[in-house]
Amino acid sequence: MKVSGIADDTGEAVTQEISDVSAEELQSMATLDLSTGELKAKIDNLDVSADVKALLFQIATKVIRVGETVVKIGQKILETVLTVIKSYPNTTFGVVFGAIAGTLISSIPVIGWVLGPVVTPILILFGMSAGAVMDISDKALERRVMASLVEFDALKSGVS
């Protein structure tokens, strides 16, 4: 089955052949939990800069065609990300905290230039791990995240 879309950097049509996707998998990818207006409202309510919001709106407009079905893949991905952030608040906080701590260490003259590239990923990983331990203690959350990732499995079947 053909999957096609438009490349952001070149604006050219990109087509790739993947192994057959079942109608159920395709329907799962095409089904959205939020309307475009609801997603727009959620993005508008985020406490981020206007540039980030514009970038998120741009991502939300991305579509692909799988066979004869148009899938709003950008909107589906943003829905999944928002669900994970809502389901795993401690992990999200840990990643952000690790990134901020790594950036602060990187900003120290001389020492930061040497330690920053090594320490920042370690702090992000540590923050993510610490938050995940708290979040995964609830196995129901883990099952919900894994179920949301299954929807995208069909797209990777033809990619090597």
C-alpha positions, -999 to 999 in steps of 0.1 A, spaced: 0 0 0 13 35 -8 18 61 18 23 97 5 28 131 19 46 164 14 82 169 26 85 200 48 120 210 37 116 206 -1 78 208 -6 80 177 -29 56 148 -27 71 118 -10 57 83 -16 67 51 1 54 16 -2 45 -3 30 31 -37 36 -6 -39 37 -23 -21 65 -56 -36 78 -87 -16 76 -89 -17 114 -54 -2 118 -61 25 92 -94 34 110 -75 36 143 -50 60 128 -77 81 111 -99 83 142 -92 115 162 -102 120 198 -102 158 195 -117 179 168 -93 204 151 -110 232 171 -105 213 204 -68 207 196 -64 243 186 -79 254 219 -56 230 239 -26 245 220 -38 280 227 -41 272 264 -5 260 267 18 282 287 44 286 259 55 313 235 36 323 204 64 308 183 60 274 199 22 276 194 27 284 157 50 255 153 25 231 170 -3 245 147 20 238 117 26 202 129 -11 197 134 -18 205 98 4 176 84 -15 149 66 -6 117 49 -25 95 24 -25 58 31 -41 41 1 -72 62 -4 -76 74 32 -63 107 44 -48 106 79 -43 138 99 -10 124 112 2 157 127 -30 160 148 -28 124 158 8 127 170 0 159 190 -30 141 206 -8 112 216 19 136 230 -7 155 250 -22 122 263 13 110 274 20 143 291 -13 141 309 -8 105 318 29 108 328 32 142 345 62 131 367 81 118 338 74 150 318 85 171 348 117 150 352 127 155 316 121 193 317 140 195 351 169 175 337 171 197 306 170 229 326 197 216 350 219 205 321 215 239 304 225 257 336 256 235 339 264 241 302 262 279 307 291 279 332 322 293 314 349 268 305 337 240 328 302 240 312 317 237 277 334 205 287 307 190 310 276 203 293 275 178 264 281 149 288 260 160 318 229 173 300 218 139 285 226 122 318 205 146 338 176 144 313 178 106 315 180 107 353 150 130 355 130 109 331 138 77 349 130 91 383 96 105 371 89 73 352 94 52 383 67 72 400 44 72 370 48 35 361 40 24 396 5 26 383 4 -2 356 -29 11 341 -10 42 328 16 20 312 -11 0 294 -27 32 281 5 45 267 14 12 250 -21 11 235 -17 46 220 16 36 204 1 5 188 -19 28 165 14 38 147 28 2 143 13 -1 108 33 28 95 66 12 104 60 -22 88 75 -12 54 103 10 67 137 -7 71 
